[in-house]
Amino acid sequence: MSTNSYAVYILASKRNGTLYVGMTSDINRRMNEHYRAEKKGFTQKYYAHRLVHCEFFEDVREAINREKQLKKWRRKWKLELIEKDNPNWEDLSGMLF
C-alpha cells in the first residue's frame, strides 16, 4: 500500500449481514473511527465494523468511481465479491494495523 493510496472498502456487521461501502485516503484512521463508533451514522447504527473487502487506488478519481460503482451494485454482487477473496468473512483490518 502506498502512502498516497485511496481505499474503497466494504464493512459488514456479520457474515451476510448489513453492508457498508466507503472510500478514504487513510484506511487506518477510518477503520479506527468505525471501530470506536466516533461518528453517529450507518455503521454505528447497524454495527458494521468488520472490514471484509478492500481495494487500493493511486488515483482518487478511480477510487471515487469504484465506490460509486459498488454502491450501485446489487447486494448479491457485493456478496459474491466478498466471498471471492474472503470466503470466511474474516476481518481484514488486522492486515492493516
N, C-alpha and C positions, 0 to 999 in steps of 0.2 A: 504494500500500500504506500503510495506516495504522500508526502505531506501536503501536496496540492490536489488531492483527490476529493471527489464528491461521492457520497454513498447513497444509494437507493436501497431501502430495506423494507422488510416485512416483519412485523411483530405479530405474535399470536398469544391468546390467553391460555390456550392449551391445544393439544392435537385436534385438528378440525374445529377449533373454536373461533372466536372473533378475530378478525384480521385487521391490521392497520398498515398502510403503505405510507412511507415517508422518505424525505430526502434531506441530507445535511452535508455540510462541509467539514464537520467534526463529529465523526461517529462515536468516539469515546465519550465526549461531553454529552451528546444527545442521548446515548444509552443510559448514562448516569441520571440524566433528568427523567427519563422514563421510569427507571427503577425506583428512584426516590419520589416519584409522583409529584414533582415540584410544581407542575402546572396542571390546573384543573382542565380536564378535557376528555377526549375519547379514550385514550389509553388508560387514564386513571379510572374512569367510569367502568370500563369493561375489563380491567386487569390484563391488558395486552402488553406484557413486558418481556416476553420471550422472543429473542431475535432468531428467526427461523430461516431467513434468506437475506443476502446482502450482495450487492453488485457495486463495483467501483468504476468511476469515470474520471478522466482528466479534464474534460470539457464540461463546464457547468450546464451548458445548453443541452448536451446529450443526457446528462443526469435528469434535468427537468423534464425532457421529453419522455425518458423512460419512466419516471414517476407518474406522469400523466397517463402514459400507456397502461401501466399496471393498474392504476386506479379505475380505468375504464374496462379492464378485463372482467370477465365473468368469474365468479367465485371458483368454479370448477377449474378454470385455467390456472388461477393462483395456487390452488391446492396441488395441481399437477406439477407446477414449477417448484414448489417447496419439496414435494416428495421426490422429485428427480435427483436433487442434490443433497437432501436432508431427510431421508425416508423415516428416521426415528424422531423427527421434530426436536432435535437437540437444540439447546440454547447455544447459539454460536458466539455469544458475546465473550465467552471465556477465551476465544481465539484472538480477541481484540485487545483485551486488557492484560 
